[in-house]
Amino acid sequence: MAPGEALALEDTQSGIAAAKAAGLTCIAVPQFAETDVSAADRVIDSLEELLAEA
């Protein structure tokens, strides 16, 4: 699978950095308010948000 065909769901800065380094689109689902997830392509509060869009 090509990186452009994959999606990463991450909750940490290091996970987001790894996903972006691999060329993946990254959606952050932070567990803690103080986590900086600004490098993600999108930030959601809950996985339920993705399910609602499906």
N, C-alpha and C positions, 0 to 999 in steps of 0.2 A: 504494500500500500504506500502510495506517495504521501509525503507530509501534508500536502495540500488537501488530501482526502480525509485527514484525521482531525480529531478534536481532543484537546486535553481539558480535563476539569481538575483544577488545582486549588489548594487552600493555603499555600505557603509561598513566600517569596522565592525560595529555592526551587520549588516545583514549577512556578511560573517561568523562572529563568531557564530551566531545563527544557520546558515545552517550547519556549520561543527559540532557544538555541537549536532545537531539532526541526524548526520550521513549521511547528504546529500552531493552529489557531488555539488560543487559550481563553477559557472562561474561568474566572475566579469565583469561588464560593467560600468566602472567608468565614472561619469559625469564630474569630475574635476581632473585635472592632479595631484594635490597634495594629493589625496586620496590614502592611502596605501592599496592596494588590494593584497599584496603578499601572504596572507594566502589562497587565492582562488586556486582551482585546475587548473583553466585556466583563462586567462584575454583576453577579446576581446574589440575592439574599438567601436563596434556597433552591435546591434542585427541582422543587415543585414548579418554579417559574418556567423551567425548560419543558416540563411535562405539559403545562398549560398551553404552550405554544405548539405542541406537536399535533 
